[in-house]
């Protein structure tokens, strides 16, 4: 009986399927997205290198909502796109031209 309860408890846990070296705070942001309504287009997270550091880009997903760029400690670096003008907050206008090693690390498959 105890085994059944234990298995049921863990069957309701959502696993975030991302590379092992993904920072915990980025995994937490993904888990939060999974609790929200499904986005259209689906939510995605990209890992890349920008200005010599590993960063995580969460693209804009609707209307005037900006995309966000975080460092490995989940500090907001900038909003490279989206928002009212479509150009983000204007502080990292070279992000799309200068980023390298772009890798999709998660996509919402709900």
Secondary structure, DSSP 8 states (H G I E B T S, - for coil): -HHHHHHHHHHTS------TTS-HHHHHHHHHHHHS---SS--EEEEEEETTEEEEEE---STT---EEEETT--EEE--SBTTTBBTTSS-TTHHHH-EEEEEEEE---
